Amino acid sequence: MNTKRLFTLLAFSAAAFCLGAQAAQKVTIKSEIASPVVLENAQDKNYLKISLTGFPLEIRKRSPINLALVIDRSSSMSGERIEKARDASIMAVNMLESDDTLSIVAYDSTVEVIVPATRVKDKQMLVEKIRKHIQPRGMTALFAGVSKGLDQVGKHLDKEQVNRIILLSDGQANIGPTSISELTGLAKIAAKKGVAITTLGLGKDYNEDLMTTIAGYSDGNHVFVEKSVDLEKTFASEFNDVMSVVAQDVEVVIKTANQVTPVRLLGRDGEIRGDTVTVKLNQLYSNQEKYVLLEVIPAKGVRAESKALADVTVNYNNLESKNKDTYNESLAIRYTDSDSEMKNAVVEEVLVDSAIQKTAIQNEKAVRLMDEGKMDEAKAVLDQNIKDLEALPVRQPAAVQKIQESAGINRSMGAKMMSEKKEVSRKALKEQNYNVKNQSSKK
């Protein structure tokens, strides 16, 4: 081989290597059926799971952040609470970089934009404004605070950056619009704009129904911060999520096949219209799994026959490649007359996930019982969850571990219910339920 040709081949190989190395990563998407083999002529409920796992992300490659801190500075925040809120806000400033955008909104009886949306370049100035203006006074105009935060984020909306509001409150909304429906409307507007709202409820007096609803409709996180000393740790955890977003505007569309009935979504909300199910997720984090779980009734079939169950399409904006990625897969089930063949084919992790999501539905019942003062009956619901989970016929280590973790959480919630004040245990249960439904990493 002559020298010229050798150099040409080496150059070509190096170029090919670089192109491969620079190829953008993609979200790992997997579609699974709890029972891919079903008994002939039976129509038992089945479960379709579409899981999405964010790809690894180096911090230095993270996308810019467009963040609004919306901080409650009503009179009830006096003392340690306002001090820790200031400290957490200052920590947030120090974690941001010069290409990030920050706005800070404080609300009491009125709303004040302490820092209009601006690039994080003069951190000392931002810290001074936090120390000067986040001082307790007045009541709680929560709606106006969220609205103003959304307005500030909206000034720099960009699909190639992470758009987020972090809302902190320790009390009830009591100035301006205060109903869940009115604040839900704001959360829906945020979701349409691609803005997630994380809600941090501080202490035992905030409205957890309101705060989980705001977070849920915008696909943000919700955290119950029982003690103000934990605020900085909570902010740090939230920033780990904000800084690790790898995909946005995620849409999962499931089109069920002929004679297949979509029954309900477990966990996440979505829309079921005829044979088409649509679920939207605002953001997906690096190395974290989120999923859509659909309960279906398959068509009838005969032994050895295969029939289509559903077509799955997933679209999302890839923040690394700046492109819109698409995934498509068709799923089918096979029919048998053998009960053992059917049982051996069960995908245990999907079965367990469906059971865990059902415990969240039951825990909403436990919350209602708590509201009626029926604490023993509420605990009985949690105890039944444990029995149902531990009765699942699973053998795979990963499935067994999920059952043990979920049963342990229900056991812990039951113990809290009996030993703590109602307000505290209710908030802990609402937070846990939210985390289960949304597959949140928050603790």
C-alpha positions in Angstrom: 0.0 0.0 0.0 1.5 3.4 -1.0 2.0 6.1 1.6 -0.6 8.5 0.0 -3.3 5.9 0.1 -2.5 4.9 3.7 -2.8 8.6 4.8 -6.1 8.8 2.9 -7.5 5.8 4.7 -6.3 7.0 8.1 -7.8 10.4 7.5 -11.1 8.8 6.5 -11.1 6.5 9.5 -10.3 9.4 11.9 -13.1 11.4 10.4 -15.6 8.5 10.7 -14.5 8.0 14.3 -15.1 11.7 15.1 -18.5 11.7 13.5 -19.4 8.6 15.6 -18.1 10.1 18.7 -20.0 13.3 18.1 -23.3 11.6 17.3 -25.9 12.9 19.6 -27.3 10.5 22.2 -31.0 9.6 22.3 -33.5 8.8 25.0 -33.8 5.0 25.6 -37.4 4.0 24.9 -38.8 0.6 25.6 -42.4 -0.7 25.1 -43.5 -3.7 27.1 -46.7 -5.7 27.7 -47.3 -7.1 31.2 -48.7 -10.3 29.6 -47.5 -10.7 26.0 -49.0 -14.2 26.0 -52.7 -14.5 27.0 -55.2 -17.2 27.2 -57.3 -17.9 24.2 -60.8 -16.4 24.2 -60.1 -14.5 27.4 -60.2 -10.8 27.8 -58.4 -10.1 31.1 -57.0 -6.7 31.7 -53.4 -6.2 30.4 -50.9 -3.4 30.9 -48.8 -1.6 28.3 -45.8 0.3 29.6 -43.7 2.8 27.6 -40.6 3.7 29.5 -38.3 6.6 28.7 -34.8 6.9 30.3 -32.7 10.0 29.8 -29.2 9.5 28.4 -26.1 10.4 30.5 -25.2 14.0 30.5 -22.0 15.8 31.4 -22.6 18.8 33.6 -20.5 21.0 31.4 -22.7 20.1 28.4 -26.0 21.0 30.2 -28.5 23.3 28.5 -28.9 26.9 29.7 -31.6 27.4 32.4 -34.3 30.0 32.4 -35.5 30.1 36.0 -37.9 32.1 38.1 -37.8 31.8 41.9 -41.2 32.7 43.3 -40.8 33.1 47.0 -43.5 33.5 49.7 -42.6 36.4 52.0 -45.9 36.6 53.9 -45.8 37.2 57.7 -46.0 33.5 58.5 -42.5 33.2 56.9 -40.9 35.2 59.8 -37.9 34.0 61.6 -36.0 30.9 60.5 -38.2 30.3 57.5 -37.4 33.5 55.8 -33.7 33.2 56.7 -33.5 29.7 55.1 -35.5 30.9 52.1 -32.9 33.6 51.5 -30.1 31.2 52.0 -31.6 28.7 49.5 -32.1 31.5 47.0 -28.5 32.6 47.3 -27.4 29.0 46.9 -29.4 28.9 43.7 -27.7 32.0 42.4 -24.3 30.6 43.1 -25.1 27.3 41.2 -26.1 29.2 38.0 -23.8 30.3 35.3 -23.4 33.3 33.1 -25.5 31.9 30.2 -28.4 31.1 32.6 -31.3 33.5 33.0 -32.7 34.2 36.5 -35.7 36.2 37.8 -36.8 36.5 41.4 -40.4 37.2 42.4 -41.5 37.8 46.0 -45.1 37.8 47.0 -47.1 38.8 50.1 -50.3 40.9 49.8 -48.9 42.1 46.6 -46.2 41.0 44.2 -42.7 42.4 43.6 -40.2 41.5 40.9 -37.0 41.7 42.9 -34.9 40.7 39.9 -36.3 41.0 36.4 -35.3 38.2 34.1 -31.6 38.7 33.5 -28.4 36.7 32.7 -26.5 35.6 35.8 -23.4 37.7 35.6 -23.3 40.0 38.6 -24.0 37.5 41.4 -23.1 39.9 44.2 -25.8 42.3 43.0 -28.3 39.4 42.9 -27.4 38.3 46.4 -27.7 41.8 47.8 -31.2 42.1 46.3 -32.2 38.8 47.9 -31.0 39.9 51.3 -32.7 43.3 51.0 -36.1 42.4 49.6 -37.0 39.0 50.9 -38.4 40.2 54.2 -41.6 38.9 55.8 -44.8 41.0 55.6 -48.5 40.8 54.5 -50.6 37.9 53.3 -50.3 35.3 50.5 -51.0 36.4 46.9 -49.9 33.0 45.5 -51.8 33.3 42.2 -50.3 36.7 41.5 -46.8 35.4 42.4 -47.0 32.4 40.0 -48.5 34.6 37.3 -45.7 37.1 37.6 -43.1 34.3 37.6 -44.5 32.8 34.5 -44.4 36.3 32.9 -40.7 36.6 33.7 -39.8 33.2 32.3 -41.9 34.0 29.3 -39.6 36.9 28.4 -36.8 34.5 27.5 -38.7 31.3 26.4 -36.5 29.0 24.3 -37.1 25.3 23.5 -33.3 24.8 23.6 -33.1 25.7 27.3 -34.7 24.5 30.5 -37.7 26.7 31.5 -38.6 26.3 35.1 -40.4 28.0 38.0 -39.6 27.1 41.6 -42.5 28.1 43.9 -42.1 28.2 47.6 -45.0 28.7 50.1 -45.7 28.0 53.7 -49.4 28.9 53.8 -52.7 29.1 52.1 -53.4 31.4 49.1 -55.6 34.1 50.6 -55.3 37.2 48.3 -56.7 37.2 44.8 -57.7 33.9 43.1 -57.4 31.1 45.6 -59.2 28.0 44.2 -57.5 24.9 42.9 -59.3 25.4 39.5 -58.0 28.9 39.1 -54.4 28.0 39.9 -54.7 24.8 37.8 -55.5 27.1 34.8 -52.1 28.9 35.4 -50.3 25.5 35.5 -51.9 24.5 32.2 -50.8 27.7 30.6 -47.3 27.0 31.9 -47.3 23.5 30.5 -48.4 24.7 27.1 -45.4 27.1 27.1 -43.0 24.3 28.1 -42.5 25.7 31.6 -42.5 23.2 34.5 -43.5 24.5 38.0 -41.8 22.8 41.0 -43.7 23.5 44.2 -42.1 23.4 47.6 -44.5 23.3 50.5 -42.9 24.4 53.8 -44.2 23.4 57.2 -47.7 22.0 58.1 -50.0 24.9 57.0 -49.6 25.0 53.2 -52.3 23.6 50.9 -50.9 20.4 49.6 -53.8 19.7 47.3 -53.2 23.0 45.6 -49.4 22.6 45.4 -49.5 19.1 44.1 -52.1 20.1 41.4 -49.9 23.0 40.2 -46.9 20.8 40.0 -48.8 17.9 38.3 -50.4 19.9 35.5 -47.1 21.5 34.6 -45.1 18.2 35.1 -42.9 19.7 37.8 -41.8 18.2 41.1 -43.5 18.6 44.4 -41.7 18.4 47.8 -43.0 18.6 51.3 -40.3 20.4 53.3 -41.3 19.8 56.9 -38.5 21.7 58.5 -37.0 25.0 57.1 -33.5 23.8 57.8 -34.0 21.3 54.9 -34.7 24.1 52.4 -31.1 24.3 51.0 -30.9 20.5 50.6 -34.2 20.6 48.8 -33.1 23.4 46.5 -29.9 21.5 45.7 -31.9 18.4 44.8 -34.2 20.4 42.6 -31.2 21.9 40.8 -29.8 18.5 40.1 -32.9 17.8 38.1 -33.0 21.2 36.4 -29.4 20.9 35.4 -29.9 17.4 34.0 -32.8 17.9 31.6 -32.0 16.1 28.3 -35.4 16.1 26.5 -38.4 18.4 26.5 -41.9 18.5 24.9 -42.2 14.7 25.1 -45.4 13.3 23.5 -46.4 9.6 23.8 -49.2 8.5 21.4 -50.7 5.0 21.7 -53.1 3.8 19.0 -54.8 0.6 20.0 -55.5 -2.0 17.5 -59.0 -3.2 16.3 -61.1 -4.6 19.1 -58.5 -3.5 21.8 -60.1 -1.3 24.4 -58.0 1.4 26.2 -59.4 1.4 29.8 -57.4 4.0 31.8 -54.0 5.5 32.3 -52.3 4.6 35.6 -50.4 7.4 37.2 -49.9 10.1 34.6 -52.9 12.1 33.2 -53.5 12.1 29.5 -56.3 12.0 26.9 -58.1 8.9 25.7 -60.2 9.5 22.5 -61.5 6.4 20.9 -58.6 4.2 20.1 -55.9 7.0 20.6 -54.2 7.7 23.9 -52.0 10.8 24.2 -49.7 11.7 27.1 -47.4 14.7 27.3 -44.4 15.0 29.6 -42.8 18.4 29.9 -39.2 17.3 30.6 -37.1 14.2 31.0 -33.9 14.0 33.2 -30.6 12.3 32.6 -30.5 8.7 33.7 -34.0 8.9 35.1 -36.9 6.6 34.0 -40.3 8.0 33.5 -43.1 6.0 32.0 -46.6 5.9 30.6 -48.7 2.9 31.8 -52.0 2.1 30.0 -54.5 -0.5 31.1 -56.1 -2.3 28.1 -58.5 -5.1 27.3 -57.1 -7.0 24.3 -59.1 -8.6 21.6 -60.1 -12.3 21.8 -57.9 -14.8 20.0 -57.3 -18.5 19.6 -54.3 -20.7 20.4 -51.1 -20.0 18.4 -52.7 -16.8 16.9 -51.0 -13.4 17.2 -52.9 -10.1 17.0 -51.8 -6.5 17.1 -52.2 -4.7 20.4 -51.1 -1.2 19.7 -48.8 1.2 17.7 -46.6 3.5 19.9 -45.1 6.8 18.7 -42.9 9.0 20.9 -41.7 12.4 19.9 -39.4 14.7 21.9 -37.0 17.6 21.6 -33.4 16.4 22.1 -31.6 19.1 24.0 -28.2 17.7 23.0 -28.7 17.4 19.2 -31.3 20.3 19.1 -33.4 18.0 16.9 -36.8 16.4 17.2 -36.4 12.6 17.7 -39.1 10.1 16.9 -39.6 6.5 18.0 -42.1 4.0 16.6 -43.0 0.5 17.5 -45.8 -2.0 16.9 -46.8 -4.4 19.7 -48.7 -7.7 19.4 -49.8 -10.4 21.8 -49.9 -14.2 21.3 -52.7 -16.5 22.4 -52.3 -19.9 24.2 -54.4 -22.6 25.8 -51.6 -23.2 28.4 -52.0 -21.4 31.8 -48.3 -22.1 32.6 -47.1 -20.7 29.3 -49.1 -17.6 29.9 -47.7 -17.2 33.5 -44.1 -17.8 32.4 -44.3 -15.1 29.8 -45.4 -12.3 32.3 -43.0 -9.3 32.3 -42.8 -9.0 36.1 -41.6 -5.4 36.3 -44.6 -4.1 34.3 -46.9 -6.1 36.5 -45.3 -4.6 39.6 -45.4 -1.1 38.2 -49.2 -1.4 37.5 -49.7 -2.7 41.1 -47.7 0.2 42.5 -49.7 2.7 40.6 -52.9 1.1 41.9 -51.6 1.7 45.4 -51.5 5.4 44.6 -55.1 5.3 43.6 -56.0 3.6 46.9 -53.9 6.1 48.8 -56.1 8.9 47.5 -58.9 7.1 49.3 -56.8 7.0 52.4 -56.4 10.8 52.2 -60.1 11.2 52.0 -60.6 9.0 55.0 -58.1 11.1 56.9 -60.0 14.2 56.1 -63.1 12.5 57.6 -61.1 11.8 60.8 -61.1 8.0 60.1 -57.4 7.4 60.8 -57.8 3.7 61.5 -59.6 3.1 58.2 -57.0 5.2 56.4 -54.2 3.1 57.8 -56.1 -0.1 56.9 -55.9 1.1 53.2 -52.1 1.3 53.5 -52.0 -2.1 55.2 -54.0 -3.6 52.3 -51.6 -2.1 49.8 -48.8 -3.9 51.5 -50.7 -7.2 51.4 -51.6 -6.8 47.7 -48.0 -5.9 46.8 -46.5 -8.8 48.7 -49.0 -11.3 47.2 -47.8 -10.6 43.7 -46.3 -13.8 42.1 -42.9 -12.4 41.1 -39.4 -14.0 41.2 -37.1 -11.6 39.3 -34.8 -9.7 41.7 -35.6 -6.2 40.2 -39.3 -6.9 40.6 -39.0 -8.2 44.1 -36.9 -5.1 45.1 -39.6 -2.8 43.7 -42.2 -4.6 45.8 -40.1 -4.4 48.9 -39.5 -0.7 48.4 -43.1 0.2 47.8 -44.4 -2.0 50.6 -41.8 -0.4 52.9 -43.0 3.1 51.9 -46.6 2.2 52.7 -45.5 0.7 56.0 -43.6 3.9 56.9 -46.6 6.0 55.9 -48.9 3.9 58.1 -46.5 4.4 61.1 -46.4 8.2 60.5 -50.2 8.2 60.4 -50.5 6.7 63.8 -47.7 8.6 65.5 -47.7 12.1 63.9 -50.2 15.0 63.6 -52.8 14.6 60.9 -51.5 17.6 59.0 -48.0 16.3 58.7 -48.9 12.7 57.8 -51.5 13.9 55.2 -48.8 16.1 53.5 -46.3 13.2 53.6 -48.8 10.9 52.0 -49.8 13.4 49.3 -46.1 14.0 48.5 -45.4 10.2 48.3 -48.5 9.7 46.1 -47.3 12.4 43.7 -43.9 10.9 43.5 -45.4 7.5 42.6 -47.7 8.8 39.9 -45.0 10.9 38.3 -42.0 8.7 39.0 -40.3 11.5 40.7 -36.9 11.0 42.3 -37.7 13.3 45.2 -37.5 12.0 48.7 
